[in-house]
Amino acid sequence: MRLMVEADLPAVVVLDRSSHFTPWTEANFRDALAAGNLCLVGDQHGSIVACAVLQLAGGAAELLTMAVQPAARRMGLGRQLLRELIARAGANRAAAIWLEVRESNAAAISLYRETGFAEIGWRKGYYRTPEGREDAIMMRLALSLLHGGA
């Protein structure tokens, strides 16, 4: 895992399109970089196979987007990327990480639960789908619990 750079953006956009019904645009990723968000990529032999954007502000962090190339799923890359995000959020003194996930995304929900995230609520009709709208599950990971702090 390494920091995303502007030269990664074309590959990151292709990856995001392969993973999300409403993918981010190159401008979205460029704005995330410019805003100083934590933008990481998983690079295997010069190919971008994973990416994530974490916004750090006010003692909290929000996972804005995360994707793993379909052919590279179920190989631990998502877990590795998430652990790196958690470590970096903790190093930046974030007390918690927040995220939303599609209620139909069982693999992501399982990964988040295994990593210690807890469901804290719902956002009705948050995501677009080909059929209409889908609810989001809101999840939170209290970093202070992982590191023994208050």
C-alpha positions, -999 to +999 in steps of 0.1 A: +000+000+000+012+035-008+000+070-011-020+078-043-004+103-066-020+122-095-004+098-121-025+070-105-058+087-113-066+071-147-061+036-133-079+045-100-110+057-120-111+025-140-108+005-108-136+025-091-159+020-122-154-017-119-165-017-083-193+009-078-226+016-095-220+053-089-182+056-092-161+086-084-148+107-113-112+117-119-121+151-106-135+136-073-102+118-067-082+149-077-102+170-053-096+144-025-059+146-031-059+184-032-079+185+001-052+165+018-074+134+024-055+101+030-056+085-005-040+051-007-036+026-035-026-011-036+000-015-062+009-050-074+037-051-100+029-016-113-009-023-115-034-005-092-055-032-077-071-014-047-078+022-036-093+041-007-099+076+004-101+085+041-111+120+052-095+130+085-109+160+104-117+170+139-106+139+156-126+116+134-122+099+101-146+090+074-140+063+048-153+080+016-146+053-009-128+019-011-125-005-040-106-037-049-103-049-085-128-077-090-101-102-101-081-094-070-110-099-044-109-125-017-071-123-015-069-102+016-062-069-002-093-052+012-084-063+047-048-051+043-060-017+029-085-013+057-059-021+084-035+004+068-063+031+069-070+022+106-034+025+115-029+058+098-062+072+112-049+062+147-015+078+140-034+110+131-052+108+165-087+101+151-109+087+178-132+068+153-137+059+117-172+062+102-185+048+069-216+039+050-220+007+031-248-007+008-270-030+027-266-055-001-228-055+000-224-086+023-187-090+016-179-055+027-202-056+057-185-089+068-150-073+063-160-043+084-175-064+111-144-086+113-123-055+116-143-042+146-168-018+130-203-018+146-235-009+129-248+024+144-277+033+121-293+034+086-296+060+058-328+053+040-325+054+001-288+066+004-275+048-027-287+047-063-293+013-079-305+003-114-339-003-098-341+028-077-326+034-042-309+012-016-304+019+021-270+023+036-258+008+069-238+033+089-209+018+108-183+031+133-150+018+146-139+033+179-101+035+176-097+043+213-110+008+220-084-008+197-055+011+213-066+009+249-073+046+252-103+065+264 
